[in-house]
Amino acid sequence: MNKLIVFNGILVVCNIALLAFCGYSLFQSGTKQPPENPSYDAGDKTTKEAASSTHAKIFSANDLVKNNTPMRCVSSTLDDPRATNGMRTEIYVSGNRARIDTTAKSGTETVFSRTIRIGEMQYFLPQEGEGSGSKINISAIAEKAPRELQAAQDFGFDTKREMDCSSWAPDEKVFALPESVSFVDATDKTIESLQNYSQIK
């Protein structure tokens, strides 16, 4: 049952990404690498090395936000450089802000995605680091499509992962929205897509 929910959630998110011009999809062709825009930097080396490590636990991004402690967590099946398939997820949280970076590898294709949530707004950044992204109001979606939002695992923020977490001295650059990206409000389209999906499921 849990696998079915996860699968359904992935389908919903992929449909929303297409409708909302989010700029990333696990099924796009070609190799995509993390953008080079300085606003995407995940903090300097000193900050990362200063974090105190903890052992692996199962968390969601929302769990980490509710914990109200700045954290950096990593979940990866790509630690082996010979791996041809797998996924690496990095989550940064501080206060009511969270960022999820995902690198998915399948054969020769590598796809990178990034989403940032600040308060009730969630931003989907384009793979190239510039151009058009999208934004959605989570509170509005939760009000009009609560069951659908839950089925979609809150767009990745309720997805449980086994992660290695460490305390983290927050770097404002991690949550900065790049000036090179314009964000289209896709809240209404997202609600419509979720409701339509729920009706045909």
Summary of the structure (lengths in Angstrom):
residues: 201
radius of gyration: 16.4
end to end distance: 14.9
largest distance: 50.4
contacts: 600
relative contact order: 0.25
helix: 34%
strand: 32%
